[in-house]
Amino acid sequence: MTQLKWRKNEEFGNYILHGDQFYISYQSKPWDPLGAAPSETALVIMNENGVKFLILEGDFRKEYEKRIDSLEECIKFFKENIKHKSKWSDDI
């Protein structure tokens, strides 16, 4: 299993955990002019088609940590939790 190491992105204030060709981003306080946005956990996929942000509202770090060795498992988890999809998320 991959050594789990969340790194803080000082520029944006989010935390990142890297997989192979993707990463997980956790933002405890996303930008919101009203200050009411929930935390967000994003599966960020980078490939020849560009970058795709699959964002769930809430803290799903532990769930993604269990799947970090497999992009397919992370995508499956996102689909299984689609009811938490953020309005800012790309479509799968």
N, C-alpha and C positions, 0 to 999 in steps of 0.2 A: 504494500500500500504506500501511496505517496506520503512523504513527510508533510504534515499540515502546517502551514505557516501563513496566517493572515497578515497582510502588510497594509499599513495605513497610507493612503494617498493624501498627502498634505494639501495638495492643491484643491481637491474637492471634498475632503473630509470623509470619504468612504473607505471601506476595508476591502481588500482584494485577496482572493485565493486562486492561484493559477492551476489550471488543468492543461491538457495537451490540445492546442488549437482553440481553447476557450478559457474563460475565467468566470468566477462568481464574484459579484460586487454586492456589498451590504452597505446600505445608507440608513443610519438610524433617524436622521432628520432631513429628508429630502427638501429641496427648495420648494417653498409654497408661500405665496404672498399673504395668505391668511394664517399660515402657521399650523394648519390642521392636517397636513399630509401624514399618513402612517409610515412606518419604516418600510423599506423596500429591499428585496433581494433579487438581483438580476443574474440570469445566465447570459453571458455575453459570448456569442459565437463569432469567430473570425475565420473566414475562408475566402476562396476565389470570388465569391459573390458579394463580398463586403463584410459588414458587421451587422449582426442582428442582436437586439436587446430583448430578451424574454423576461419580463419583470413581474414579480409577484408582490403584492402588498403584504407586509409582515416580515418577521425574522425567520428565515428558513435555512440559516447557516448550518445548523447541525444536520439537517436532512441532506443538504448538498454535500457536506463533508463526507458522508457515507458513500457518495456516488462520484466523487471527484476523479476517480480513475477511469470513468467511462462517460463520454459525451452522450452516448445513446441513453444511458441510465438517467442522466441529468435532464435530457429532453423528455423522457418518459415521466419523470417526477413532475416537471412543469405541466405536462398535459393532464396528469392525475389531479393537479391542484389548480386547474384553470379557473375555478370559481374565485380565486384570489388574484386573478390577472389585473394588473394596473392599467389604467386608461392610457398610460404612456408606453405600454409594451408594444413591440412589433407582433404581428401575427406569426404563428408557427407554420 
